[in-house]
Amino acid sequence: MANLKQVLEENVREASSDLYEKLDRSRVRCYACGHCCPISEGQAGVCKVRFNRGGKLYAPWGYAGGVQCDPIEKKPFFHAHCGALAFSFGMLGCDLHCGYCQNWVSSQAFRDPRAVVSPLRVAPEEIVEEALHQGARVVVSTYNEPLITSEWAVAIFKEAKASGLATGFVSNGNGTPRVLEYLRPWIDLYKVDLKSFAEQRYHQMGGRLQPILDTIRRLHEIQVWVEVVTLVIPGFNDSDQELTRMAEFLVSVSPDIPWHVTAFHKDYKMSGPDNTTAENLIRAAEIGKKAGLRYVYAGNLPGEVGDLENTHCPSCENLVIGRLGYRITSYGLTANGCCQRCGLAIPGRWDPAFRAQITAHPYASTMRPGR
Ligand code: SF4
């Protein structure tokens, strides 16, 4: 496929009428993310991938910036379809610009000339066919910010659901009530990055805190399964006070929301802070538990964080799911997702039984989309 500018201009469709409204003087307002951009004729929104042409909003369609087969634990979802393969797809672009982005080649493709990608034309049914071929249980929109490409994700999710697959987003959570309502019939799982509890930090990344908090609360209300990740960055968001505020907010939504505190490593433009140590993660996890969260996990440092990769029953303390990195080492839930020892229901979206894990490591799909 040709260069990114052509990708942007050619691979689009008019945005869903659920996600934009027409304003005066041929302007439109987009509601796909929390920026709610007003966009003049000929201009694009903050994300640079949704644009106004002739008084209509256009949104990305018909390509994949990347596809990959991941263990679902990598997303990370720890309370959903344990051990399953998550077939992951992405487009390009993001509505934020975080200095430590670990997917910057996809997310910053339209902002950073160093981000070189080769998008492939693909149809929704091809993605789902390949997911089924690989043995996936879930398809996940990830790598770029999926909210800004929601129409495309929903097209794939409709095909996926018709084939019996579950669906999910890995997202920064900068949503709106409209986009969540649009996604609601088609999405099962949603991972939100809660990057900070400081408004100033979100401003640095090009966003605001409140839409992220509202998204977490709304997702829980509409019964989409939510897990929250905080990349713990020394000196950026790791004070006891800030971590406590994040944890207390999550408890106020539900103490059953899994909170993953994960280790930062120097990436992209953020090379100043030290890498996160196991001690930092253990401290963050203890703060989460003290605040009242029942399921707190320490990620990105497999084997270094003691018991913090595992799921224990909060009632009888029985080990219900053992993990090492993305590998499931033991499974002790009943068919209906209860602790085998005491019968307590462990919240999540569980399969009736643990199936043999297809992969504990990501691998590239051999997919060669052609349509
Ligand atoms: S997705 Fe967000 S950033 Fe992009 S045009 Fe819509 S409101 Fe603006």
Residues whose N, C-alpha, C, O or C-beta is under 5 A from the ligand:
A	BS01	SF4	C30 Y31 A32 C33 H35 C36 C37 G45 V46 C47 R50 D95 I148
